[in-house]
């Protein structure tokens, strides 16, 4: 058993590095397609202002892209340094999408980013536009492979446990890539990035309009961003509903925690909790406000489905734990003797193996065979309770994300409406709201990440490998030192990002896109003209 403090510090370090890194990813995804849209208009119309828009927003994209790459590099190494047991268990499967993502990011994406920035005078307009679209495509494909890897952690499709090697082995590459959870998560996350990029462009454009600066530039940028953001936000809400439906089918404990559902919801009158104060210790709400006749159709898309609550899921977990204990005992016997009967016993219970691993935490000396009939009820109760994620965190992270999404629809809708009517400057409140909302889509993405990852607990691979068995056996001192180093380094990255973004945003587009004045060319005096100096050797 790994020291629980080391496990918690490993989790904290990965969470912080992921949250730091994820501040840059949505903006990269969103700005890439906004740049492509602006350059498309430039190529079609030939109006220089759209080239100016592409150049200016491209500079801010470049700053964010560079720091995003720097913060993302360390995360893949953390799987080997801090999560070596996890890497051993799923490395054959999990490493494949990460390797493809590395090739995608550091070859395709980085190459085309260079062409996009330095190819304006070397490529034709259509060729440069194609490069810009390839940058956007590569950025999103890079995110695709990361989310396929994460989707495997949420729903381990395409793999099967091998009792000989004690590792997850590939069963189907196609099942891994086309996992419904991975695909739904990719589309939802990518479009959430589009919302972040749109709000960023719209908010900075609103800043210029409020200051009466670069008015034509800002008005056109605002309009493109508002329309792009409105469509994207509506798509995020729709696809988030599909992802919630996926959680209902694959991760019912996550869904129950998201909805604060202690008791199973039966019938169409089940209320959807608008507000609640879940108490994880007592497993009840200290207070709650619900809206009846909303939860069942919202989650199941029909009226009669029963949605299991936390109490029901804990009862089901107890039964799976009994089966999982048998699986681990049979696996241990097979490892010692390679007895076919032990292998057959393991295969009978292998789908519940993860619950056996989870029960080891509460067994005497982590030995499942030492659990006596008298101890079994307590072990089952503790394991069942541990199989449920933190309800308070899950409930509120989900609602903050959803609440912000609804607010974005309002801001984008008013912004698009008044922009299309050319009345935007008559409504400074809309522009101020857009400017203040710049960081909120990224904050919503962060809460979405917390919802997804907290809801997966207590597993690193859902239903198969518990988190407390996945970490490396480092010392506490090493973990504290490395955690402090990452916090310091990543805080410097955040400071650099904010400094550069504020600096170039304040300078505005004119200072960036204006061509430097050519230096005067010296004129050589001609013989016989004023200024000609006769030299002895001439």
KOLLONU-78671 format. One record per residue (C-alpha): residue number from 1; residue in three letters; x, y, z. Coordinates in steps of 0.05 Angstrom, whole numbers, plus 5000, padded with zeros to 4 digits. Layout:
REM residues N
NUM:Ala:X:Y:Z
...
REM end
This chain:
REM residues 538
1:Unk:5000:5000:5000
2:Unk:5027:5069:4981
3:Unk:5027:5122:5035
4:Unk:4959:5158:5029
5:Unk:4994:5225:5038
6:Unk:5038:5210:4977
7:Unk:4976:5192:4938
8:Unk:4940:5256:4957
9:Unk:5001:5298:4941
10:Unk:5008:5263:4874
11:Unk:4935:5278:4860
12:Unk:4943:5350:4881
13:Unk:5004:5359:4837
14:Unk:4971:5330:4775
15:Unk:4907:5369:4788
16:Unk:4945:5435:4794
17:Unk:4987:5423:4732
18:Unk:4925:5402:4693
19:Unk:4885:5463:4716
20:Unk:4943:5509:4700
21:Unk:4952:5478:4631
22:Unk:4878:5477:4617
23:Unk:4874:5553:4622
24:Unk:4910:5557:4555
25:Unk:4879:5499:4517
26:Unk:4808:5527:4507
27:Unk:4835:5593:4481
28:Unk:4881:5558:4431
29:Unk:4823:5515:4405
30:Unk:4776:5574:4399
31:Unk:4822:5626:4370
32:Unk:4848:5578:4316
33:Unk:4781:5574:4282
34:Unk:4764:5647:4293
35:Unk:4829:5664:4256
36:Unk:4810:5617:4200
37:Unk:4741:5651:4195
38:Unk:4772:5721:4192
39:Unk:4823:5701:4140
40:Unk:4769:5668:4099
41:Unk:4732:5734:4095
42:Unk:4797:5769:4076
43:Unk:4811:5720:4019
44:Unk:4740:5725:3993
45:Unk:4732:5801:3998
46:Unk:4804:5824:3993
47:Unk:4791:5878:4047
48:Unk:4856:5893:4084
49:Unk:4820:5903:4150
50:Unk:4806:5828:4155
51:Unk:4879:5814:4144
52:Unk:4894:5863:4200
53:Unk:4845:5826:4244
54:Unk:4877:5759:4229
55:Unk:4947:5787:4243
56:Unk:4928:5819:4308
57:Unk:4888:5763:4339
58:Unk:4941:5715:4311
59:Unk:4994:5749:4355
60:Unk:4952:5737:4417
61:Unk:4939:5665:4394
62:Unk:5015:5656:4386
63:Unk:5029:5679:4457
64:Unk:4977:5633:4486
65:Unk:4998:5574:4441
66:Unk:5071:5579:4462
67:Unk:5057:5581:4537
68:Unk:5004:5526:4530
69:Unk:5055:5480:4498
70:Unk:5106:5495:4553
71:Unk:5056:5479:4609
72:Unk:5031:5415:4575
73:Unk:5099:5383:4565
74:Unk:5108:5361:4638
75:Unk:5039:5329:4645
76:Unk:5055:5268:4602
77:Unk:5119:5256:4642
78:Unk:5080:5256:4707
79:Unk:5046:5191:4687
80:Unk:5114:5158:4691
81:Unk:5143:5195:4751
82:Unk:5083:5200:4798
83:Unk:5035:5147:4771
84:Unk:5081:5089:4755
85:Unk:5032:5035:4778
86:Unk:4979:5065:4734
87:Unk:5028:5068:4675
88:Unk:5046:4995:4686
89:Unk:4973:4974:4688
90:Unk:4948:5011:4626
91:Unk:5011:5035:4591
92:Unk:5002:4991:4530
93:Unk:4933:5022:4516
94:Unk:4938:5091:4547
95:Unk:5006:5106:4517
96:Unk:4982:5098:4445
97:Unk:4937:5159:4440
98:Unk:4988:5200:4479
99:Unk:5042:5181:4429
100:Unk:4997:5199:4370
101:Unk:4980:5265:4404
102:Unk:5054:5280:4412
103:Unk:5066:5269:4338
104:Unk:5005:5311:4321
105:Unk:5024:5369:4366
106:Unk:5099:5372:4355
107:Unk:5101:5356:4281
108:Unk:5037:5375:4246
109:Unk:5012:5431:4291
110:Unk:5079:5464:4305
111:Unk:5100:5461:4232
112:Unk:5037:5494:4207
113:Unk:5039:5546:4262
114:Unk:5107:5568:4235
115:Unk:5081:5572:4165
116:Unk:5020:5612:4189
117:Unk:5062:5664:4224
118:Unk:5119:5671:4174
119:Unk:5086:5652:4108
120:Unk:5045:5715:4094
121:Unk:5093:5741:4042
122:Unk:5116:5673:4017
123:Unk:5049:5638:4004
124:Unk:4990:5657:3961
125:Unk:4927:5678:3996
126:Unk:4891:5611:3986
127:Unk:4953:5573:4007
128:Unk:4961:5613:4071
129:Unk:4887:5605:4086
130:Unk:4895:5530:4078
131:Unk:4953:5532:4128
132:Unk:4911:5570:4178
133:Unk:4856:5518:4173
134:Unk:4908:5463:4182
135:Unk:4932:5497:4246
136:Unk:4860:5497:4272
137:Unk:4850:5425:4250
138:Unk:4916:5402:4281
139:Unk:4900:5437:4347
140:Unk:4833:5401:4351
141:Unk:4863:5334:4330
142:Unk:4914:5342:4385
143:Unk:4858:5352:4435
144:Unk:4822:5292:4405
145:Unk:4877:5243:4423
146:Unk:4884:5271:4494
147:Unk:4809:5262:4504
148:Unk:4811:5192:4475
149:Unk:4863:5175:4528
150:Unk:4819:5208:4581
151:Unk:4758:5173:4554
152:Unk:4793:5106:4566
153:Unk:4801:5126:4639
154:Unk:4727:5141:4643
155:Unk:4704:5080:4604
156:Unk:4759:5030:4588
157:Unk:4734:5007:4520
158:Unk:4779:4969:4473
159:Unk:4821:4934:4526
160:Unk:4820:4871:4568
161:Unk:4859:4852:4630
162:Unk:4913:4798:4621
163:Unk:4923:4757:4684
164:Unk:4991:4733:4660
165:Unk:5023:4802:4650
166:Unk:4978:4837:4702
167:Unk:4965:4892:4651
168:Unk:4909:4918:4608
169:Unk:4921:4896:4536
170:Unk:4892:4921:4470
171:Unk:4830:4886:4448
172:Unk:4806:4935:4395
173:Unk:4839:5000:4373
174:Unk:4774:5020:4338
175:Unk:4735:5012:4403
176:Unk:4786:5056:4439
177:Unk:4783:5111:4386
178:Unk:4708:5110:4376
179:Unk:4688:5102:4448
180:Unk:4623:5141:4456
181:Unk:4648:5173:4520
182:Unk:4713:5196:4487
183:Unk:4678:5224:4425
184:Unk:4624:5260:4465
185:Unk:4677:5289:4511
186:Unk:4719:5312:4452
187:Unk:4663:5349:4417
188:Unk:4638:5380:4482
189:Unk:4708:5403:4504
190:Unk:4729:5429:4436
191:Unk:4667:5471:4427
192:Unk:4675:5497:4498
193:Unk:4742:5522:4473
194:Unk:4707:5558:4416
195:Unk:4664:5594:4468
196:Unk:4728:5615:4505
197:Unk:4760:5642:4442
198:Unk:4697:5679:4421
199:Unk:4689:5712:4489
200:Unk:4762:5732:4489
201:Unk:4756:5767:4421
202:Unk:4689:5798:4437
203:Unk:4712:5824:4505
204:Unk:4775:5857:4479
205:Unk:4736:5887:4421
206:Unk:4686:5914:4470
207:Unk:4744:5947:4508
208:Unk:4765:5984:4445
209:Unk:4694:6005:4430
210:Unk:4684:6032:4500
211:Unk:4748:6073:4492
212:Unk:4729:6095:4422
213:Unk:4792:6063:4393
214:Unk:4800:6022:4329
215:Unk:4724:6026:4321
216:Unk:4716:5993:4253
217:Unk:4766:5938:4270
218:Unk:4733:5925:4338
219:Unk:4662:5927:4311
220:Unk:4677:5874:4258
221:Unk:4716:5831:4307
222:Unk:4660:5836:4358
223:Unk:4607:5815:4307
224:Unk:4646:5753:4283
225:Unk:4661:5732:4355
226:Unk:4589:5743:4379
227:Unk:4558:5701:4323
228:Unk:4612:5647:4330
229:Unk:4603:5646:4406
230:Unk:4527:5643:4405
231:Unk:4527:5582:4359
232:Unk:4583:5549:4399
233:Unk:4548:5560:4466
234:Unk:4484:5530:4441
235:Unk:4523:5470:4415
236:Unk:4560:5462:4481
237:Unk:4494:5459:4519
238:Unk:4466:5407:4470
239:Unk:4528:5364:4471
240:Unk:4534:5371:4547
241:Unk:4465:5339:4551
242:Unk:4490:5281:4509
243:Unk:4551:5273:4555
244:Unk:4505:5272:4615
245:Unk:4465:5217:4583
246:Unk:4530:5179:4573
247:Unk:4546:5186:4647
248:Unk:4478:5157:4663
249:Unk:4495:5095:4623
250:Unk:4569:5087:4640
251:Unk:4582:5123:4706
252:Unk:4518:5124:4746
253:Unk:4555:5144:4810
254:Unk:4581:5206:4776
255:Unk:4511:5225:4753
256:Unk:4481:5213:4822
257:Unk:4534:5258:4853
258:Unk:4524:5312:4800
259:Unk:4450:5314:4816
260:Unk:4458:5304:4891
261:Unk:4413:5243:4884
262:Unk:4414:5204:4950
263:Unk:4350:5166:4937
264:Unk:4332:5136:4869
265:Unk:4287:5180:4826
266:Unk:4225:5143:4806
267:Unk:4172:5169:4760
268:Unk:4164:5235:4723
269:Unk:4155:5278:4785
270:Unk:4227:5272:4810
271:Unk:4254:5341:4825
272:Unk:4317:5370:4795
273:Unk:4357:5405:4850
274:Unk:4369:5477:4834
275:Unk:4405:5487:4901
276:Unk:4430:5439:4954
277:Unk:4481:5432:5008
278:Unk:4502:5358:5004
279:Unk:4533:5329:5067
280:Unk:4579:5272:5047
281:Unk:4590:5249:5118
282:Unk:4516:5242:5135
283:Unk:4496:5226:5063
284:Unk:4439:5275:5061
285:Unk:4425:5347:5042
286:Unk:4430:5400:5096
287:Unk:4384:5441:5051
288:Unk:4357:5436:4981
289:Unk:4310:5470:4931
290:Unk:4283:5428:4873
291:Unk:4240:5436:4812
292:Unk:4193:5377:4802
293:Unk:4181:5341:4736
294:Unk:4249:5361:4709
295:Unk:4302:5310:4729
296:Unk:4277:5247:4694
297:Unk:4264:5277:4625
298:Unk:4327:5319:4631
299:Unk:4372:5258:4646
300:Unk:4337:5199:4613
301:Unk:4298:5237:4558
302:Unk:4235:5200:4578
303:Unk:4186:5200:4636
304:Unk:4186:5130:4666
305:Unk:4259:5113:4675
306:Unk:4285:5102:4746
307:Unk:4350:5139:4759
308:Unk:4391:5102:4813
309:Unk:4410:5142:4874
310:Unk:4472:5137:4917
311:Unk:4440:5089:4968
312:Unk:4421:5040:4912
313:Unk:4489:5046:4880
314:Unk:4523:5030:4946
315:Unk:4480:4967:4953
316:Unk:4501:4947:4882
317:Unk:4574:4962:4900
318:Unk:4571:4914:4959
319:Unk:4551:4857:4913
320:Unk:4606:4874:4864
321:Unk:4656:4878:4921
322:Unk:4640:4806:4942
323:Unk:4651:4784:4870
324:Unk:4714:4827:4865
325:Unk:4744:4796:4927
326:Unk:4736:4727:4895
327:Unk:4769:4754:4831
328:Unk:4830:4779:4868
329:Unk:4838:4715:4909
330:Unk:4833:4673:4846
331:Unk:4882:4719:4810
332:Unk:4932:4712:4867
333:Unk:4924:4636:4864
334:Unk:4934:4635:4789
335:Unk:4996:4678:4794
336:Unk:5027:4628:4843
337:Unk:5008:4563:4809
338:Unk:4980:4579:4739
339:Unk:4923:4532:4758
340:Unk:4870:4530:4702
341:Unk:4815:4525:4755
342:Unk:4840:4589:4787
343:Unk:4840:4623:4719
344:Unk:4769:4600:4706
345:Unk:4748:4627:4774
346:Unk:4781:4693:4758
347:Unk:4747:4699:4690
348:Unk:4680:4688:4724
349:Unk:4690:4749:4768
350:Unk:4740:4791:4729
351:Unk:4692:4848:4712
352:Unk:4687:4863:4787
353:Unk:4763:4858:4799
354:Unk:4768:4933:4812
355:Unk:4721:4929:4871
356:Unk:4767:4875:4900
357:Unk:4826:4923:4893
358:Unk:4784:4977:4926
359:Unk:4767:4930:4985
360:Unk:4841:4917:4998
361:Unk:4846:4984:5031
362:Unk:4800:4960:5087
363:Unk:4823:4888:5093
364:Unk:4870:4866:5150
365:Unk:4941:4879:5125
366:Unk:4910:4890:5055
367:Unk:4900:4814:5051
368:Unk:4831:4797:5024
369:Unk:4838:4725:5044
370:Unk:4843:4749:5117
371:Unk:4772:4778:5116
372:Unk:4731:4736:5163
373:Unk:4655:4731:5159
374:Unk:4652:4777:5220
375:Unk:4694:4830:5185
376:Unk:4661:4825:5117
377:Unk:4601:4871:5130
378:Unk:4647:4928:5153
379:Unk:4693:4919:5093
380:Unk:4634:4919:5045
381:Unk:4604:4981:5077
382:Unk:4670:5020:5073
383:Unk:4683:4998:5002
384:Unk:4613:5016:4980
385:Unk:4620:5085:5012
386:Unk:4688:5095:4979
387:Unk:4659:5079:4910
388:Unk:4619:5144:4910
389:Unk:4655:5209:4890
390:Unk:4653:5272:4933
391:Unk:4581:5294:4924
392:Unk:4588:5366:4947
393:Unk:4646:5380:4899
394:Unk:4611:5344:4841
395:Unk:4544:5377:4853
396:Unk:4570:5449:4855
397:Unk:4624:5443:4801
398:Unk:4571:5418:4753
399:Unk:4522:5473:4770
400:Unk:4574:5529:4766
401:Unk:4593:5503:4697
402:Unk:4520:5500:4674
403:Unk:4503:5568:4704
404:Unk:4561:5601:4669
405:Unk:4539:5569:4603
406:Unk:4470:5598:4609
407:Unk:4500:5667:4624
408:Unk:4543:5662:4561
409:Unk:4482:5650:4518
410:Unk:4452:5715:4544
411:Unk:4516:5756:4532
412:Unk:4528:5728:4463
413:Unk:4455:5735:4442
414:Unk:4451:5809:4462
415:Unk:4520:5822:4432
416:Unk:4502:5790:4366
417:Unk:4434:5825:4362
418:Unk:4459:5895:4374
419:Unk:4521:5884:4332
420:Unk:4479:5862:4272
421:Unk:4435:5923:4281
422:Unk:4497:5969:4285
423:Unk:4472:5994:4352
424:Unk:4525:5964:4396
425:Unk:4556:6029:4419
426:Unk:4487:6052:4443
427:Unk:4488:5995:4495
428:Unk:4552:6001:4536
429:Unk:4524:5952:4588
430:Unk:4529:5896:4537
431:Unk:4600:5914:4520
432:Unk:4619:5919:4594
433:Unk:4588:5850:4606
434:Unk:4628:5821:4548
435:Unk:4693:5852:4574
436:Unk:4682:5827:4645
437:Unk:4664:5758:4620
438:Unk:4731:5745:4585
439:Unk:4758:5696:4637
440:Unk:4691:5663:4653
441:Unk:4690:5611:4596
442:Unk:4759:5587:4617
443:Unk:4733:5583:4689
444:Unk:4673:5542:4663
445:Unk:4721:5495:4628
446:Unk:4760:5486:4692
447:Unk:4697:5469:4730
448:Unk:4678:5421:4674
449:Unk:4745:5386:4683
450:Unk:4734:5381:4758
451:Unk:4665:5352:4745
452:Unk:4693:5299:4699
453:Unk:4754:5280:4741
454:Unk:4724:5284:4811
455:Unk:4665:5244:4785
456:Unk:4711:5188:4763
457:Unk:4738:5178:4834
458:Unk:4757:5133:4868
459:Unk:4784:5104:4803
460:Unk:4840:5121:4755
461:Unk:4811:5070:4707
462:Unk:4737:5068:4722
463:Unk:4716:5004:4755
464:Unk:4785:4971:4747
465:Unk:4841:5008:4782
466:Unk:4832:5050:4845
467:Unk:4870:5116:4851
468:Unk:4903:5097:4917
469:Unk:4938:5038:4882
470:Unk:4960:5078:4821
471:Unk:5013:5125:4848
472:Unk:5088:5117:4852
473:Unk:5120:5102:4920
474:Unk:5157:5168:4929
475:Unk:5174:5200:4995
476:Unk:5132:5256:5023
477:Unk:5191:5305:5021
478:Unk:5202:5292:4947
479:Unk:5128:5304:4932
480:Unk:5126:5370:4971
481:Unk:5189:5394:4937
482:Unk:5165:5377:4867
483:Unk:5096:5405:4881
484:Unk:5126:5471:4904
485:Unk:5170:5474:4843
486:Unk:5112:5463:4795
487:Unk:5069:5515:4830
488:Unk:5125:5566:4825
489:Unk:5142:5551:4752
490:Unk:5070:5549:4728
491:Unk:5054:5613:4766
492:Unk:5111:5647:4727
493:Unk:5080:5621:4662
494:Unk:5012:5650:4682
495:Unk:5045:5717:4699
496:Unk:5082:5718:4632
497:Unk:5017:5702:4595
498:Unk:4978:5757:4630
499:Unk:5034:5808:4621
500:Unk:5041:5795:4546
501:Unk:4966:5791:4534
502:Unk:4952:5856:4570
503:Unk:5011:5890:4536
504:Unk:4993:5873:4465
505:Unk:4919:5881:4475
506:Unk:4929:5951:4502
507:Unk:4974:5969:4443
508:Unk:4917:5952:4396
509:Unk:4916:5928:4324
510:Unk:4944:5991:4291
511:Unk:5010:5986:4326
512:Unk:5017:5913:4307
513:Unk:4995:5914:4235
514:Unk:5023:5979:4210
515:Unk:5081:5968:4163
516:Unk:5146:6003:4183
517:Unk:5164:6064:4142
518:Unk:5219:6049:4092
519:Unk:5287:6080:4107
520:Unk:5308:6136:4059
521:Unk:5352:6111:4003
522:Unk:5416:6153:3996
523:Unk:5423:6185:3927
524:Unk:5492:6184:3897
525:Unk:5512:6253:3872
526:Unk:5523:6259:3797
527:Unk:5584:6293:3766
528:Unk:5571:6365:3755
529:Unk:5512:6368:3804
530:Unk:5512:6403:3872
531:Unk:5540:6359:3927
532:Unk:5588:6323:3882
533:Unk:5657:6320:3914
534:Unk:5715:6309:3866
535:Unk:5766:6259:3893
536:Unk:5838:6257:3871
537:Unk:5833:6186:3844
538:Unk:5772:6201:3801
REM end
